[in-house]
């Protein structure tokens, strides 16, 4: 898990098991970010997290939610496959 910086660092410590990617300190409302992180954390049961993950990427103006799956073939490499589910933007 990537350790976030800025105002989201306190929020991220509440959500164990959620992959969080933070590019820079977010200008998004902390309450809204916390709601999305809580939703991502609740989507996949703990016993299935080796098979599927829901990740939340945080940038200054939007959140990106992705479904992630482990490599399904050896020749694909070690990277998980990411499928974008939603991009939530700031209202400005």
C-alpha positions as CSV (number, residue, x, y, z in Angstrom):
1,X,0.0,0.0,0.0
2,X,1.3,3.5,-0.9
3,X,1.6,5.8,2.1
4,X,-0.4,9.0,1.2
5,X,0.8,12.5,2.0
6,X,-1.1,15.6,2.9
7,X,-4.6,15.7,4.3
8,X,-5.5,12.2,3.2
9,X,-2.9,10.5,5.4
10,X,-5.1,10.4,8.5
11,X,-8.0,9.0,6.4
12,X,-5.9,6.3,4.8
13,X,-4.9,4.8,8.1
14,X,-8.5,4.0,8.7
15,X,-8.8,1.7,5.7
16,X,-6.6,-1.3,6.0
17,X,-6.5,-3.5,2.9
18,X,-7.4,-0.7,0.4
19,X,-4.8,0.2,-2.1
20,X,-4.4,4.0,-2.2
21,X,-2.4,5.8,-4.8
22,X,-1.8,9.5,-4.1
23,X,0.0,11.6,-6.7
24,X,-0.1,14.9,-4.7
25,X,-2.0,16.3,-1.7
26,X,-5.6,16.2,-2.6
27,X,-7.8,19.4,-2.8
28,X,-10.9,17.2,-2.6
29,X,-13.2,17.4,0.5
30,X,-11.8,15.0,3.2
31,X,-15.3,13.7,4.0
32,X,-16.0,12.8,0.4
33,X,-12.6,11.0,0.1
34,X,-13.3,9.1,3.3
35,X,-16.7,8.0,1.9
36,X,-15.1,6.7,-1.3
37,X,-12.3,4.9,0.6
38,X,-14.9,3.3,2.9
39,X,-16.9,2.1,-0.1
40,X,-13.8,0.6,-1.8
41,X,-12.8,-1.2,1.4
42,X,-16.2,-2.7,1.8
43,X,-16.6,-4.0,-1.8
44,X,-14.4,-7.1,-1.5
45,X,-14.5,-9.6,1.4
46,X,-11.1,-10.1,3.1
47,X,-10.8,-13.7,2.1
48,X,-11.0,-12.7,-1.6
49,X,-8.5,-9.9,-1.7
50,X,-5.8,-12.2,-3.2
51,X,-8.1,-12.6,-6.2
52,X,-9.6,-9.1,-6.6
53,X,-9.1,-5.6,-5.2
54,X,-10.8,-2.3,-5.5
55,X,-8.3,0.5,-5.6
56,X,-8.8,4.3,-5.3
57,X,-6.4,6.7,-6.9
58,X,-6.4,10.2,-5.5
59,X,-5.3,13.2,-7.5
60,X,-5.8,17.0,-6.8
61,X,-9.1,17.1,-8.7
62,X,-10.5,13.6,-9.0
63,X,-10.7,10.1,-7.6
64,X,-10.3,7.1,-9.8
65,X,-11.8,3.8,-8.7
66,X,-10.4,0.6,-10.4
67,X,-11.1,-3.1,-10.1
68,X,-7.8,-5.0,-10.0
69,X,-7.1,-8.7,-10.8
70,X,-3.9,-10.6,-10.3
71,X,-1.9,-11.8,-13.4
72,X,-3.8,-14.5,-15.1
73,X,-0.9,-15.8,-17.3
74,X,2.8,-16.0,-16.5
75,X,3.8,-14.2,-19.7
76,X,1.7,-11.2,-18.7
77,X,4.1,-10.3,-15.9
78,X,3.7,-9.6,-12.2
79,X,1.5,-6.5,-12.5
80,X,-2.2,-6.7,-11.6
81,X,-4.7,-5.8,-14.4
82,X,-6.6,-2.6,-13.6
83,X,-10.1,-2.0,-15.0
84,X,-11.4,1.6,-14.5
85,X,-14.8,1.6,-12.8
86,X,-15.3,5.3,-12.1
87,X,-13.7,8.7,-12.1
88,X,-15.2,11.1,-9.6
89,X,-14.3,14.8,-10.1
90,X,-14.4,17.9,-8.1
91,X,-17.3,20.2,-8.8
92,X,-15.2,23.2,-9.9
